[in-house]
Amino acid sequence: MRWKLLPLAIASLLTCVTAATGLAAGSTQVTHFSFTKPSNVCGFSGTTDGHGTIVFRDTGNGTSFISETFFGVFTANNGKSTTLSFAGPQAQTSLVIDEQAGRVTTTTTVAGLYERLSITHGPTLSRDAGIVTFIDVYEYTGDPNNPIGDFISETLTDLHGPHPDLLSGFSVFCDVVGAYLQAP
């Protein structure tokens, strides 16, 4: 389940780097990363090796375009391993500040391979692919230069393609990983 937070963590890191470096609209930043770390995935301890690339482009007015690829292998302490990969663009096409309501609403569309979970060098366990739009609502910080505060809610719209894990609230992820990792 921690793997589910990786895209959000990477996007948050890029947002912080972008804000800190004052990138102008139209700027593009390319980040290559790799890591090895101890992990606990769905109650199983082991090690995760991952790598990928993120291309971030500030399109102005609080909007952005990101293209990312990620490939990670989780090897449980019992020797079994699973692979998680994703690739594709995401565009934050709207950022609306409602000062009276104290809310910020973002609209982000993700396309491509949202998530592919497989047995390493084996069959696919779960695949989410296609287009989905997220409408996220946050507390407004009061600072128009850094408006996004605490997360309030999320709505999915324009859902096209299979998205079993996303629609399950990401429970499919641990259902299939757990069943595979604990099987003899």
N, C-alpha and C positions, 0 to 999 in steps of 0.2 A: 504494500500500500504506500510505502514511502516513495516508491518510484513515481507514483501519481503526482507527487508534489514537486518532482524535479522540473517539469516545464514551468510551473509557477515560480519556483525559486530562481531559475535561470532568467525568466522574464523580469522578475523583481530586481535581480542583480543588474541586468542591463538598464532598467529604468533608473536605478540609483546612479550607475556609471554615467548614463546619458545626462541626468540632471546635474551631477557633480561636474561634468566636463563642459556643460553648456553647449552641447551640439546644436548647431543651427538646423532649421528645417531643411531637409534635403540631404543632410549628412548621412553617411552609411558607415556602420561599424561592423567588422567581421571578427568573430571570436571563435577560436578553436579550443576545445577543452578535452581533457582526459583525466580519469581518476581511478583509483582503486581504494576501496574503503570497506571496513567491516559493516555488515548490514543485518537487519532483522526484517525479513519480508514475510508477511502473513504468519508470524509466529515462528519462523524458521531462521536460525542464525546462520551466517555465512559471509561471503565476500562478494562485493559488486565491482566489476570492472566496466567502465563506460567511457565512451568518447562521442564527440559530435561537433557540429558547427552551427553557429547562430549568425545570421545576417540581419542586422537591425537598421531600419531606415526611418528617420523622423520625417513624417510627411506634413508636419506643421499642425497648428491649432489643436494640440493634444492628441493627434492621431499618429499611427505608426504602421509599418509593415515589417513583419518578421518572417524569415524563412529559416527553418531549423531542421536538422537531422540529428538523430540520437540512436545509438546502438549500445545496449548494455547487457552483460551476462551476470546473472546472480548464480553463484555456486554455493549450495547449502553445505553445511558441515557433513552431511551424509554422502556427498559426492555428486548428487544430482544437480543439474543446472537448467535454468530457464533463460530465455533471451527476450528482451523488450526492445522494440524499435518503434520509431515514429519519424515521419518526414512530411514536410509540406509547409505551405504559407499560412500565416494568420495576419489579418489586417484589423487593427483597431480603427474603425471608421467613424466613430462618434465619441465625443466626451462632452457631456452636458452638465453644467453646474447649475443647480437650483438653490440659490442662496437662501430663499425664504423657507424652503423645506429642509435645508441643511443636508442636501443629498447631491451626490455625483453619480451619473449614470454613464456607463461605457457600453459600447456595442462592438463586439469582436467576432469576426467570422474566421473559422478555421476550416481548411480544406486539405485533402490528401489523406495520408495514412495517419490517423489520429493515434492509433495504438495497435501494435501487433505483438502478441505474447505467444511464444512458442517454446517447445522443448528444444534445447540447444541442439542443432543439427538434426532436428526432427520436425514433427508436424506442428501446425498452428493450433494453439489452445483457444485463442480468442482474437478477433480482429474487429476493430472499429475503423471505418474508412468512409470518406465522403465529406459532405459539407455540414457544418453546424454553426449556428450563430448564438453567442452568449450575450445576454443583456444582464450586466452586473450593476448592482446598486451599492454605493458606499456612503459612509458618513462624509460630509464635507468638512475639511480641516479649517476652512476660513482663509486659506492661503491659495489664491488662484494660480500661483506658480508651482504649488505642490498640493493639489486639491484632494487627492484620494486618501481617505481615512480608513476606518474599520469597515470590513465587509459586512453588508446587511443581507443581500439576497441575490439569487441568480435565476434567470429564466432561459430555457433553451428554445430557440425558434429555428425555422428553416432547416429542419433535420432531414438530410438526404443520405441514404446509404445505411449499411448496417452499423449500429452503435450499441451493441449489447452491454458492454461494460459501462459506458457513459449513462445509458438509460437505467442501469441497475444501481446507480449511485456508487459505482466501482466495486460492488460486491462480487461480480463475476470474476474479477481479477483474483481475489483470494480463494474463491471457490475452485477455480481450475488449477491455480498454482498449488494450493494446499493439497488437493486430491493427488496431483502428480508427485509432489515432494514426499508425501507420507506413504505412497504406495510401495510395496516391496520391490 
